[in-house]
Amino acid sequence: MFKPVEVRALPGFRLFVRYSDGVAGEVDLSNLVGKGVFSAWMEPQAFEQVGIGTSGEIHWNDQIDLCPDAIYLQITG
């Protein structure tokens, strides 16, 4: 699969992600907020600290990361 090259937090626990093949879109992660490790997002500004890890994972810290392939599939349907 393609690697993410840009990721931005949007209001309402949504992410904008752009991939190396030019595919870009938004995903809604609000259904995860407050569940397990995702309870960290309840802290002000925690969700906004999103980044791209060295292996291409979409991550917030060393405890929260998402598979970029799964996000790609959500964007492309």
N, CA, C and O atoms as a GROMACS GRO file, in nm:
protein
  308
    1MET      N    1   0.085  -0.119   0.000
    1MET     CA    2   0.000   0.000   0.000
    1MET      C    3   0.089   0.125   0.000
    1MET      O    4   0.211   0.118   0.012
    2PHE      N    5   0.022   0.236  -0.013
    2PHE     CA    6   0.091   0.365  -0.018
    2PHE      C    7   0.108   0.420   0.123
    2PHE      O    8   0.032   0.387   0.214
    3LYS      N    9   0.208   0.504   0.140
    3LYS     CA   10   0.238   0.561   0.272
    3LYS      C   11   0.175   0.700   0.285
    3LYS      O   12   0.168   0.774   0.187
    4PRO      N   13   0.130   0.734   0.406
    4PRO     CA   14   0.079   0.869   0.428
    4PRO      C   15   0.195   0.969   0.422
    4PRO      O   16   0.304   0.942   0.471
    5VAL      N   17   0.169   1.084   0.361
    5VAL     CA   18   0.270   1.190   0.353
    5VAL      C   19   0.225   1.316   0.426
    5VAL      O   20   0.306   1.405   0.452
    6GLU      N   21   0.097   1.322   0.460
    6GLU     CA   22   0.042   1.436   0.534
    6GLU      C   23  -0.073   1.388   0.620
    6GLU      O   24  -0.156   1.308   0.575
    7VAL      N   25  -0.078   1.436   0.741
    7VAL     CA   26  -0.190   1.405   0.831
    7VAL      C   27  -0.218   1.527   0.917
    7VAL      O   28  -0.126   1.590   0.970
    8ARG      N   29  -0.346   1.560   0.930
    8ARG     CA   30  -0.388   1.675   1.010
    8ARG      C   31  -0.512   1.638   1.089
    8ARG      O   32  -0.603   1.572   1.039
    9ALA      N   33  -0.515   1.683   1.214
    9ALA     CA   34  -0.634   1.667   1.297
    9ALA      C   35  -0.736   1.773   1.257
    9ALA      O   36  -0.701   1.888   1.234
   10LEU      N   37  -0.862   1.733   1.249
   10LEU     CA   38  -0.973   1.822   1.218
   10LEU      C   39  -1.071   1.821   1.334
   10LEU      O   40  -1.068   1.730   1.416
   11PRO      N   41  -1.158   1.919   1.341
   11PRO     CA   42  -1.259   1.920   1.448
   11PRO      C   43  -1.345   1.793   1.446
   11PRO      O   44  -1.364   1.731   1.341
   12GLY      N   45  -1.396   1.757   1.562
   12GLY     CA   46  -1.487   1.643   1.572
   12GLY      C   47  -1.417   1.509   1.563
   12GLY      O   48  -1.479   1.410   1.524
   13PHE      N   49  -1.289   1.504   1.598
   13PHE     CA   50  -1.211   1.380   1.594
   13PHE      C   51  -1.206   1.319   1.455
   13PHE      O   52  -1.219   1.198   1.437
   14ARG      N   53  -1.186   1.406   1.357
   14ARG     CA   54  -1.167   1.362   1.219
   14ARG      C   55  -1.021   1.386   1.181
   14ARG      O   56  -0.955   1.474   1.236
   15LEU      N   57  -0.973   1.307   1.086
   15LEU     CA   58  -0.837   1.324   1.033
   15LEU      C   59  -0.843   1.350   0.884
   15LEU      O   60  -0.926   1.293   0.812
   16PHE      N   61  -0.756   1.437   0.838
   16PHE     CA   62  -0.729   1.450   0.695
   16PHE      C   63  -0.598   1.378   0.671
   16PHE      O   64  -0.499   1.404   0.740
   17VAL      N   65  -0.596   1.287   0.572
   17VAL     CA   66  -0.475   1.214   0.540
   17VAL      C   67  -0.454   1.218   0.389
   17VAL      O   68  -0.547   1.196   0.312
   18ARG      N   69  -0.328   1.246   0.348
   18ARG     CA   70  -0.288   1.240   0.208
   18ARG      C   71  -0.181   1.133   0.195
   18ARG      O   72  -0.090   1.124   0.277
   19TYR      N   73  -0.192   1.051   0.090
   19TYR     CA   74  -0.100   0.941   0.067
   19TYR      C   75  -0.008   0.970  -0.051
   19TYR      O   76  -0.032   1.061  -0.130
   20SER      N   77   0.099   0.890  -0.061
   20SER     CA   78   0.202   0.912  -0.162
   20SER      C   79   0.151   0.896  -0.305
   20SER      O   80   0.216   0.945  -0.397
   21ASP      N   81   0.038   0.830  -0.326
   21ASP     CA   82  -0.019   0.817  -0.460
   21ASP      C   83  -0.116   0.929  -0.494
   21ASP      O   84  -0.176   0.929  -0.601
   22GLY      N   85  -0.132   1.026  -0.404
   22GLY     CA   86  -0.221   1.138  -0.426
   22GLY      C   87  -0.359   1.124  -0.367
   22GLY      O   88  -0.434   1.221  -0.360
   23VAL      N   89  -0.394   1.004  -0.323
   23VAL     CA   90  -0.524   0.983  -0.258
   23VAL      C   91  -0.526   1.064  -0.129
   23VAL      O   92  -0.430   1.062  -0.053
   24ALA      N   93  -0.636   1.135  -0.105
   24ALA     CA   94  -0.650   1.215   0.016
   24ALA      C   95  -0.797   1.216   0.057
   24ALA      O   96  -0.886   1.204  -0.027
   25GLY      N   97  -0.819   1.228   0.186
   25GLY     CA   98  -0.955   1.235   0.234
   25GLY      C   99  -0.961   1.244   0.384
   25GLY      O  100  -0.859   1.252   0.452
   26GLU      N  101  -1.082   1.242   0.434
   26GLU     CA  102  -1.107   1.254   0.578
   26GLU      C  103  -1.166   1.125   0.631
   26GLU      O  104  -1.242   1.055   0.563
   27VAL      N  105  -1.130   1.094   0.755
   27VAL     CA  106  -1.190   0.980   0.826
   27VAL      C  107  -1.238   1.029   0.962
   27VAL      O  108  -1.176   1.114   1.025
   28ASP      N  109  -1.349   0.975   1.004
   28ASP     CA  110  -1.410   1.010   1.132
   28ASP      C  111  -1.370   0.905   1.235
   28ASP      O  112  -1.405   0.787   1.221
   29LEU      N  113  -1.298   0.947   1.338
   29LEU     CA  114  -1.254   0.855   1.443
   29LEU      C  115  -1.327   0.878   1.574
   29LEU      O  116  -1.285   0.828   1.678
   30SER      N  117  -1.436   0.952   1.570
   30SER     CA  118  -1.508   0.987   1.692
   30SER      C  119  -1.562   0.864   1.766
   30SER      O  120  -1.584   0.870   1.887
   31ASN      N  121  -1.584   0.755   1.695
   31ASN     CA  122  -1.636   0.634   1.760
   31ASN      C  123  -1.532   0.569   1.851
   31ASN      O  124  -1.567   0.483   1.932
   32LEU      N  125  -1.405   0.608   1.839
   32LEU     CA  126  -1.299   0.550   1.923
   32LEU      C  127  -1.273   0.629   2.051
   32LEU      O  128  -1.215   0.575   2.146
   33VAL      N  129  -1.316   0.753   2.056
   33VAL     CA  130  -1.284   0.842   2.167
   33VAL      C  131  -1.334   0.785   2.299
   33VAL      O  132  -1.451   0.747   2.311
   34GLY      N  133  -1.245   0.779   2.397
   34GLY     CA  134  -1.281   0.732   2.530
   34GLY      C  135  -1.273   0.582   2.550
   34GLY      O  136  -1.299   0.534   2.660
   35LYS      N  137  -1.237   0.507   2.445
   35LYS     CA  138  -1.230   0.362   2.454
   35LYS      C  139  -1.084   0.317   2.464
   35LYS      O  140  -1.003   0.347   2.377
   36GLY      N  141  -1.051   0.246   2.571
   36GLY     CA  142  -0.916   0.192   2.587
   36GLY      C  143  -0.810   0.300   2.578
   36GLY      O  144  -0.820   0.404   2.644
   37VAL      N  145  -0.707   0.275   2.496
   37VAL     CA  146  -0.599   0.373   2.483
   37VAL      C  147  -0.646   0.505   2.425
   37VAL      O  148  -0.582   0.608   2.444
   38PHE      N  149  -0.758   0.502   2.355
   38PHE     CA  150  -0.811   0.624   2.294
   38PHE      C  151  -0.874   0.720   2.395
   38PHE      O  152  -0.919   0.828   2.359
   39SER      N  153  -0.879   0.679   2.521
   39SER     CA  154  -0.925   0.771   2.625
   39SER      C  155  -0.829   0.888   2.641
   39SER      O  156  -0.867   0.992   2.695
   40ALA      N  157  -0.707   0.873   2.594
   40ALA     CA  158  -0.609   0.983   2.597
   40ALA      C  159  -0.659   1.103   2.517
   40ALA      O  160  -0.624   1.217   2.547
   41TRP      N  161  -0.740   1.078   2.416
   41TRP     CA  162  -0.794   1.186   2.333
   41TRP      C  163  -0.892   1.274   2.409
   41TRP      O  164  -0.930   1.380   2.359
   42MET      N  165  -0.934   1.232   2.527
   42MET     CA  166  -1.024   1.314   2.608
   42MET      C  167  -0.952   1.437   2.664
   42MET      O  168  -1.016   1.536   2.698
   43GLU      N  169  -0.820   1.430   2.673
   43GLU     CA  170  -0.741   1.544   2.720
   43GLU      C  171  -0.742   1.653   2.613
   43GLU      O  172  -0.731   1.624   2.494
   44PRO      N  173  -0.755   1.778   2.655
   44PRO     CA  174  -0.754   1.887   2.557
   44PRO      C  175  -0.627   1.882   2.472
   44PRO      O  176  -0.516   1.868   2.523
   45GLN      N  177  -0.646   1.893   2.346
   45GLN     CA  178  -0.539   1.903   2.246
   45GLN      C  179  -0.465   1.772   2.219
   45GLN      O  180  -0.376   1.772   2.134
   46ALA      N  181  -0.495   1.664   2.287
   46ALA     CA  182  -0.423   1.538   2.265
   46ALA      C  183  -0.444   1.486   2.124
   46ALA      O  184  -0.350   1.437   2.061
   47PHE      N  185  -0.566   1.494   2.074
   47PHE     CA  186  -0.595   1.443   1.939
   47PHE      C  187  -0.518   1.522   1.833
   47PHE      O  188  -0.481   1.467   1.729
   48GLU      N  189  -0.493   1.649   1.859
   48GLU     CA  190  -0.425   1.735   1.762
   48GLU      C  191  -0.277   1.702   1.747
   48GLU      O  192  -0.212   1.753   1.656
   49GLN      N  193  -0.222   1.618   1.833
   49GLN     CA  194  -0.080   1.583   1.830
   49GLN      C  195  -0.050   1.468   1.735
   49GLN      O  196   0.049   1.397   1.754
   50VAL      N  197  -0.131   1.447   1.634
   50VAL     CA  198  -0.114   1.338   1.539
   50VAL      C  199   0.010   1.360   1.452
   50VAL      O  200   0.047   1.473   1.421
   51GLY      N  201   0.072   1.250   1.414
   51GLY     CA  202   0.189   1.256   1.327
   51GLY      C  203   0.204   1.127   1.248
   51GLY      O  204   0.122   1.036   1.259
   52ILE      N  205   0.310   1.121   1.169
   52ILE     CA  206   0.340   1.002   1.090
   52ILE      C  207   0.469   0.943   1.146
   52ILE      O  208   0.571   1.011   1.155
   53GLY      N  209   0.464   0.816   1.182
   53GLY     CA  210   0.581   0.749   1.239
   53GLY      C  211   0.681   0.706   1.134
   53GLY      O  212   0.656   0.718   1.014
   54THR      N  213   0.794   0.656   1.178
   54THR     CA  214   0.901   0.617   1.088
   54THR      C  215   0.865   0.500   0.997
   54THR      O  216   0.924   0.483   0.891
   55SER      N  217   0.768   0.420   1.038
   55SER     CA  218   0.722   0.308   0.956
   55SER      C  219   0.597   0.342   0.876
   55SER      O  220   0.540   0.254   0.811
   56GLY      N  221   0.556   0.467   0.881
   56GLY     CA  222   0.438   0.511   0.808
   56GLY      C  223   0.309   0.503   0.887
   56GLY      O  224   0.203   0.538   0.836
   57GLU      N  225   0.316   0.459   1.011
   57GLU     CA  226   0.196   0.452   1.093
   57GLU      C  227   0.149   0.592   1.129
   57GLU      O  228   0.229   0.686   1.138
   58ILE      N  229   0.020   0.605   1.150
   58ILE     CA  230  -0.038   0.730   1.196
   58ILE      C  231  -0.043   0.719   1.348
   58ILE      O  232  -0.107   0.629   1.402
   59HIS      N  233   0.026   0.811   1.417
   59HIS     CA  234   0.039   0.792   1.562
   59HIS      C  235   0.022   0.924   1.638
   59HIS      O  236   0.033   1.033   1.584
   60TRP      N  237  -0.005   0.906   1.767
   60TRP     CA  238  -0.021   1.019   1.860
   60TRP      C  239   0.088   1.018   1.966
   60TRP      O  240   0.129   1.124   2.012
   61ASN      N  241   0.133   0.904   2.005
   61ASN     CA  242   0.243   0.888   2.100
   61ASN      C  243   0.290   0.744   2.088
   61ASN      O  244   0.254   0.675   1.992
   62ASP      N  245   0.368   0.699   2.179
   62ASP     CA  246   0.418   0.561   2.168
   62ASP      C  247   0.314   0.456   2.206
   62ASP      O  248   0.342   0.336   2.202
   63GLN      N  249   0.193   0.500   2.243
   63GLN     CA  250   0.089   0.405   2.281
   63GLN      C  251  -0.029   0.402   2.185
   63GLN      O  252  -0.108   0.308   2.188
   64ILE      N  253  -0.043   0.502   2.100
   64ILE     CA  254  -0.157   0.507   2.009
   64ILE      C  255  -0.106   0.518   1.867
   64ILE      O  256  -0.039   0.615   1.831
   65ASP      N  257  -0.140   0.418   1.786
   65ASP     CA  258  -0.113   0.429   1.643
   65ASP      C  259  -0.220   0.354   1.565
   65ASP      O  260  -0.285   0.263   1.616
   66LEU      N  261  -0.237   0.396   1.442
   66LEU     CA  262  -0.337   0.335   1.353
   66LEU      C  263  -0.268   0.286   1.227
   66LEU      O  264  -0.172   0.347   1.180
   67CYS      N  265  -0.317   0.177   1.174
   67CYS     CA  266  -0.264   0.120   1.051
   67CYS      C  267  -0.298   0.212   0.934
   67CYS      O  268  -0.416   0.241   0.912
   68PRO      N  269  -0.198   0.259   0.859
   68PRO     CA  270  -0.227   0.349   0.747
   68PRO      C  271  -0.304   0.280   0.636
   68PRO      O  272  -0.377   0.346   0.562
   69ASP      N  273  -0.289   0.148   0.622
   69ASP     CA  274  -0.363   0.076   0.518
   69ASP      C  275  -0.513   0.076   0.548
   69ASP      O  276  -0.595   0.091   0.457
   70ALA      N  277  -0.549   0.060   0.675
   70ALA     CA  278  -0.691   0.061   0.713
   70ALA      C  279  -0.753   0.198   0.688
   70ALA      O  280  -0.867   0.207   0.642
   71ILE      N  281  -0.677   0.304   0.716
   71ILE     CA  282  -0.727   0.440   0.691
   71ILE      C  283  -0.741   0.462   0.541
   71ILE      O  284  -0.839   0.522   0.496
   72TYR      N  285  -0.644   0.415   0.463
   72TYR     CA  286  -0.649   0.427   0.316
   72TYR      C  287  -0.776   0.362   0.263
   72TYR      O  288  -0.846   0.419   0.179
   73LEU      N  289  -0.806   0.242   0.312
   73LEU     CA  290  -0.926   0.172   0.267
   73LEU      C  291  -1.053   0.244   0.307
   73LEU      O  292  -1.151   0.242   0.232
   74GLN      N  293  -1.054   0.309   0.423
   74GLN     CA  294  -1.172   0.388   0.462
   74GLN      C  295  -1.190   0.505   0.367
   74GLN      O  296  -1.303   0.539   0.331
   75ILE      N  297  -1.082   0.568   0.327
   75ILE     CA  298  -1.090   0.684   0.238
   75ILE      C  299  -1.137   0.643   0.098
   75ILE      O  300  -1.220   0.710   0.038
   76THR      N  301  -1.082   0.532   0.048
   76THR     CA  302  -1.112   0.492  -0.090
   76THR      C  303  -1.236   0.406  -0.102
   76THR      O  304  -1.287   0.384  -0.212
   77GLY      N  305  -1.286   0.356   0.012
   77GLY     CA  306  -1.407   0.275   0.008
   77GLY      C  307  -1.379   0.136  -0.040
   77GLY      O  308  -1.472   0.055  -0.049
   0.00000   0.00000   0.00000
